[in-house]
Amino acid sequence: MREKVAIVNPHSAGGSTAKLWPEIKRALESAIGEFSAVFTTAPNEAPQLCRQALMDGAKLIISVGGDGTANEVVNGFFKGKEPVNPDAELAVISMGTGSDLIKTLGIPKPFAEAAKVIATGGTKTVDVGYMGFIDHEGNEVTRHFINIASFGVGGEVDERVNRSKKRLGGFLSFLLASVVSLITYKHKPVEITLDDETTIERRILLCAVANGRFFGGGMMAAPNAEMDDGLFDVIVIGESPKWKMFLKMPKIYSGRHLENPEVEVYRAKKVVAKSSERVLLDVDGEQPGRLDAWFEIMPQALRIRVPKGG
């Protein structure tokens, strides 16, 4: 096993990653020299592939796929709250539909440019989210997230996007799913507790527990979030007439939705969310389950390659 290992999801970007892999491989070899590559064959396989590579001595893990692939790879860096190798680094070549993680980190989307960042960029030590929730089989499970976990309409958007063929590309696929979900969504009652101190009860459209800034294919859900400050930005969008939400929807792409009176902003290290109804989760662009859930920040937990000065 080489010290540099790429974990590749060939099915990401509608299968384009598999077709483009020879070009991606050449770009990586040109930038960083020799490396090993392993390919995922099923969902939730990347964590174990990453963990095994780290245990075998890998120092750099390169995620090649979408935000969901990056999430799975990040999960392979940890056993619970303990790092498998605290000195190992993550790099990202984003080939997915949404590509939201790289927007906060400043990593370019074109794979040849992203490969150059891996070779010549710097290292940023970022926070990681750790959470527990109810999966689709009704089991209580845990996982990590690096970007944003949300609950409410975001989970239903994911469900629609992941059922679609994503032929429209990231922005339009998420926009169409968002519009349809807004039309059909019914505001859900939730109880949200912040740092075991403050509890708020709302009927919500959405609550985002944000480490990064972007989700949903370019929506700037948490414009003030910093990935290395040891805190989540918690964005709560409450009950509002649907016609208002349609009119105000464009603001979320620029982060100006925080100006709206039905949007509340909090900061916390720990968030607990409960509901008497079925409230779906969105975790780094995937839909793994539902509430009840808890979210904890793991400060300065992961080293990641970013552009110099990023």
N, C-alpha and C positions, 0 to 999 in steps of 0.2 A: 504494500500500500504506500503510495507516494504521500508527501506532506501536503499536497494540494489536490483536493478532490472536488469534482463537480457532481452535484446531485441533480439530475435532469428529469423533468416531467415531459416526456415526448408528446403527451396529449394536450398540453397547455396551448393557449391561443388557437383552439379548434384544430389541433394537430399540426399547426405550422411549425412548432418547435422541432418536431421530428424531421420535417422536410428541410429546415434551415440548419439542422445540427452540424453538417459538414462545414458550413460557413462559420458558425459560432465557434466550433472547435478550432478552426484555423485562426480566428481572431484571438482566442484565448492563448493558443500556443505562441502566436506572434508576440503577445503582451507579457505572458508570465512563464513561458517555457513549458516543459513537460508537466502533465497532470494526469490524474486518473479520472474516469467518469463512470458513474453508475446510474442506471435508468430505473425510474419507478414503473411498476407494472399495475399498481392498484392504489386507490386512495389510502391514506394513512400509513403508507410504507416508508415515506421519506424520514420520519423520526428515527426509526431503527437503523436505516442506512446511514444517517448522519452520526448517530451515537456510536455505531460500530466503527465508522471511519475515524472518529475522534479517539476511541479506545485503541485503535490500531496505530495511532501516532500522527494523524493528520493535524496540521496546524492551521490550514485555511480551507474552509468549506464554501463552495460557490453554489448558490441556489440558482438554477436555470429553469424558470417557469413563472407562474403567476403569483399573486399575493398569497393564494392558498398554499402553494408550494413553499414559499418563503416561511409561512407560518409553521408548516410541518417541519421544515429544516430547523427552525428556531427551537421547536420542541425537542429535537434531538440533541441540543446543546445542554439539556438539563435532565436531572433525575429529581423530580420535585423542585425544591428550591436550590439544590446543589448543582454547580456546573460540572459537566463531565471533564472539561479541561479549561480552566479559567483563562489560559493564555491563548486559546484558539480564537480565530477571527472568522466572521461571516462576510461574504461578498455576495452581491445580488446582480444577476442579469435578468431583467424583468421582461418576460414574454407573454404576460397574461392579458386578460380583458380589461381590468381596471387599472393596474400598475399604480396604485395609490401610495404604497410605501415609499417608492423612490422619489416621489414629489417632495416629501418632507426632508428627505436626506440629501436631495440635490443630485442624485445619481441619474445620468442621462439614460433615455430609453433605448436608443440605437445600440445594438449589442457590441459593435466594434468600439464605440466610445465608452461603454460601460466596462469593457475589458481593459481599456487604457487606464480607467480609474482604479481598477484592481491593482494594476502594476505601479502606478505613479502617485496615487492618492494618499490620503492620510487615514488615520484610524480614529474613530469616534466611539467612546464608551457610552452606551445608551441603557436606559431603563427597559425592563421587560414586564409585561403584565402576567399575573398568575391568577387563574380563576377556577371556580367549581360551578357546575350546572347540571341540569337534567338532560341526558341525551335522548335520542329518538326511541330508544328501547326502555326508557324510564329509569335508567341507572344514574346514580350520582357519580360524575367523572370530573377530572381536572385536566387543564391544558394551559399552555402559555400563549400569549399573543404579543406582538411587537408593535402593532399599529393602533387599531381601534376595535374595541368590542362595543356593540350597541344592542339595544333591545327595543322592540316595537316594530314600526313599519319597515325598518332596515332589514330585519330577518325575512320579511315577506318579499322585499325586493330581491334579496339573494335567492330565495326559493324560485322566483320567476326567472331571474337571469340564468341560474344554473340549469333550469329546465329547457331554456331556449338554446338555439344553435349558435347564438352570439355572432351571427353573420354581419350584424350592423356595426361591429366594433365596440370598444369599451364604452365610449361616451354615450352613443345612441342606445346601446343595449341597456345600460343602467338608467338612462333618462326615460325610455319607454316603460321599463319595469317600474320606475318610480311613479310615473303618472298613473299607470293602471293600479298600482298598490294604494296610492292616495285616494283614488275613486272608491275602492272597495274596503279600505281599512276602517275599522271601528276603534275609537280611542279606548285604551285598556287601563284599568285601575292598577297602580303600582305603589308600593311602599319602598322608598329609597332611603337607606341609612348611610351617612357619611362619617367615617372615622369613629364609629360607635358612639357618636355624640348627637348629630343632627339628623332627624328623620322628617322626610317630607312625603306627603301623600298626594298624588296627582292622577288624573286621567291623562295619559300621555299619547302623543304621536310617536315620540322617539326619545330615548336617552342614550347618549354616546359617552362611553368611558374611554377617554382619548389619551393615548401616549403620543401618537402622531397627529397630523392635522387633517389629512384627506381621507375620504372614503367614497364609495359609490361611483367610481369612475371620474373623480375630479371634484367632488363636492368638498369645500373647505369647511368641514364640520366644526373644527376646533382651531381657529386661526391663530390662537395664542399659545397653543400647546408646544412644549419643548420636550424632546425625547431624553434629556439628561438632567431634569430638574427634580427627580424623585417624587413627582406628583402627577396624578391624573387630572386633566381638565374634564369636568363632568358637565355635559350640555344637555339640559332637559327642555324639550319642546312640548308644551302642554296642549290642552284642548283648544281648538280654534276652528271656526267655520271653514269648510273645505275650499270654498271660493277664495278665501283669504290666503290659504296655503298655496293655491295655484298661482295667485298673483305674486306672492312673496318667494316662490320657489327659486327663481333665478338668483336671489341674494345669497343662497347657500354656496353657490359656486365662487363667490368673491369673499365669503366670510361675513357679509353685512347682515346676515340673519340675526346676529347677536343684538342688533338694534331693536328687534321686535319685542314687545312687552310680554308675549307668551313664551319667550326663550329665557331660561335661567341658566346661570353659569356658576359652577362651584369648582373647588379644587380639593382633592383628597388623596390620601394614601390607600384608603380602603373603602369599598362600596359594597353594600349588600342590597339586593333587589328581590322583592317578593310580589307575587300577584295571585289572585284567586282565579285568574283566567289564563288561557294559553297565550303566552307572550314569547315570540320567537327571537332567537339571538342571531346577530351577525358578528362573526369573529374573523377579522382580517379577510373579509370578502366571502367567507364560507358560512353555512347555516348548520351548525352542529347540534342544536338542541334548543332548550327553552329555559325560562325561569322556573324555580327560584335559582338565584345565582349569587356568587360573591366574587369580588375582584380585588386583588392586592398588587401593589407596585413592588417590583424587585429593583432597587436602585442600582445603577451602574453595573448591570449584570452581564452585558454582552458587548464585545468589541466588534465593530463593523467597519469595512472599508468604505470611505466616502471621498469625494473630491477634496483636494487640499483647501484648507480654510473652511471646510464645511462643518 
